[in-house]
């Protein structure tokens, strides 16, 4: 009997947690890359080129992921892409 109460209680908390996470994600703003001179379909090609460039760039610190990400962002911005946030 005690096990049944625990399962019911855990299921209720699980549903409540799922509902809270859903509501939190609905309120999160969305972001996407835009370029005033290129169509959105060109982003995939530019992103791939920047990914290759970032992988070949030397790292300036022991944190490869941070260097890689910063190089990737700088490349995209250099190609005219801007990250916009929408509510």
LINGIDA-V81740 format. One record per residue. N is the residue number from 1. PHI is phi in radians with two decimals (999 if undefined). PSI is psi in radians with two decimals (NA if undefined). Layout:
# LINGIDA-V81740
n=N phi=PHI psi=PSI
n=N phi=PHI psi=PSI
This chain:
# LINGIDA-V81740
n=1 phi=999 psi=-0.73
n=2 phi=-1.10 psi=-0.68
n=3 phi=-1.10 psi=-0.68
n=4 phi=-1.12 psi=-0.73
n=5 phi=-1.10 psi=-0.72
n=6 phi=-1.10 psi=-0.77
n=7 phi=-1.10 psi=-0.75
n=8 phi=-1.13 psi=-0.77
n=9 phi=-1.12 psi=-0.76
n=10 phi=-1.13 psi=-0.67
n=11 phi=-1.14 psi=-0.71
n=12 phi=-1.09 psi=-0.78
n=13 phi=-1.14 psi=-0.64
n=14 phi=-1.11 psi=-0.74
n=15 phi=-1.14 psi=-0.73
n=16 phi=-1.11 psi=-0.74
n=17 phi=-1.10 psi=-0.76
n=18 phi=-1.06 psi=-0.73
n=19 phi=-1.12 psi=-0.76
n=20 phi=-1.10 psi=-0.73
n=21 phi=-1.13 psi=-0.71
n=22 phi=-1.10 psi=-0.80
n=23 phi=-1.13 psi=-0.64
n=24 phi=-1.17 psi=-0.71
n=25 phi=-1.24 psi=-0.54
n=26 phi=-1.12 psi=-0.62
n=27 phi=-1.39 psi=-0.16
n=28 phi=-1.30 psi=2.36
n=29 phi=-1.25 psi=2.63
n=30 phi=-1.72 psi=2.64
n=31 phi=-2.21 psi=2.57
n=32 phi=-2.71 psi=2.78
n=33 phi=-1.52 psi=2.37
n=34 phi=-2.27 psi=2.68
n=35 phi=-2.43 psi=2.18
n=36 phi=-1.18 psi=-0.30
n=37 phi=-1.96 psi=-0.07
n=38 phi=-2.24 psi=2.63
n=39 phi=-1.27 psi=2.76
n=40 phi=-1.09 psi=-0.40
n=41 phi=-1.21 psi=-0.32
n=42 phi=-1.39 psi=-0.19
n=43 phi=-1.09 psi=-0.73
n=44 phi=-1.04 psi=-0.73
n=45 phi=-1.17 psi=-0.79
n=46 phi=-1.14 psi=-0.68
n=47 phi=-1.11 psi=-0.71
n=48 phi=-1.15 psi=-0.74
n=49 phi=-1.10 psi=-0.69
n=50 phi=-1.22 psi=-0.59
n=51 phi=-1.12 psi=-0.77
n=52 phi=-1.11 psi=-0.77
n=53 phi=-1.08 psi=-0.72
n=54 phi=-1.17 psi=-0.63
n=55 phi=-1.19 psi=-0.50
n=56 phi=-1.57 psi=-0.24
n=57 phi=-1.26 psi=2.46
n=58 phi=-1.22 psi=2.61
n=59 phi=-1.57 psi=2.50
n=60 phi=-1.75 psi=-0.10
n=61 phi=-2.47 psi=-3.12
n=62 phi=-1.40 psi=-0.07
n=63 phi=-1.73 psi=1.55
n=64 phi=-1.08 psi=-0.75
n=65 phi=-1.06 psi=-0.72
n=66 phi=-1.17 psi=-0.76
n=67 phi=-1.10 psi=-0.77
n=68 phi=-1.05 psi=-0.82
n=69 phi=-1.13 psi=-0.77
n=70 phi=-1.12 psi=-0.69
n=71 phi=-1.14 psi=-0.72
n=72 phi=-1.07 psi=-0.82
n=73 phi=-1.12 psi=-0.74
n=74 phi=-1.10 psi=-0.67
n=75 phi=-1.12 psi=-0.83
n=76 phi=-1.07 psi=-0.74
n=77 phi=-1.16 psi=-0.60
n=78 phi=-1.15 psi=-0.46
n=79 phi=-1.54 psi=0.07
n=80 phi=1.70 psi=0.05
n=81 phi=-1.46 psi=2.46
n=82 phi=-2.24 psi=2.44
n=83 phi=-1.54 psi=2.03
n=84 phi=-1.91 psi=2.50
n=85 phi=-1.96 psi=2.29
n=86 phi=-2.10 psi=2.37
n=87 phi=-1.19 psi=NA
